[in-house]
Amino acid sequence: MLKADNVSCVRGERRLITALSFTLERGRLLAVTGANGSGKTSLLRMLCGLLPAEQGRVLWDGEDVRACRERYLASLIYIGHLNSLKDDLTPVENVTISARLAGEAISVEKTCEALEAVG
């Protein structure tokens, strides 16, 4: 179960999301719609743990995603609207996400080894 508990998001000087709360039960889908710049991508990044919430918490099976980050990330796939490297992700996160999109499971340790090998 994924739960947003009073989350807010600020990007630069703009408050995109204020005190949003909802619960998404396992096996359910979430469609996020809205105008350009309204915070859809920021919300999805917050839910995936890729962007910290300005306020509130994102819970996965009752646990804050920051406390179970590795387990949480291993359980999801984030597909953004552009299929490219993301500047706000670490190299490890970019490689891990790309591998998962290609259907390959790769550990953080293996990702770090590969990145060290190529410099």
Long-range contacts (C-beta under 8 A, 24 or more apart in sequence): 1-25, 1-26, 1-59, 1-60, 1-61, 1-62, 2-47, 2-58, 2-59, 2-60, 3-58, 3-59, 3-60, 3-62, 4-46, 4-47, 4-56, 4-58, 5-56, 5-57, 5-58, 5-59, 6-55, 6-56, 6-57, 7-46, 7-53, 7-54, 7-55, 7-56, 7-57, 7-58, 8-53, 8-54, 8-55, 8-56, 9-39, 9-42, 9-43, 9-46, 9-51, 9-53, 9-54, 10-54, 11-39, 11-42, 16-42, 16-43, 17-42, 17-43, 17-46, 19-55, 19-56, 20-56, 21-56, 41-80, 41-81, 44-78, 44-80, 45-78, 45-88, 48-73, 48-76, 48-78, 49-73, 50-78, 50-86, 50-88, 50-89, 50-93, 51-88, 70-108, 77-101, 91-115
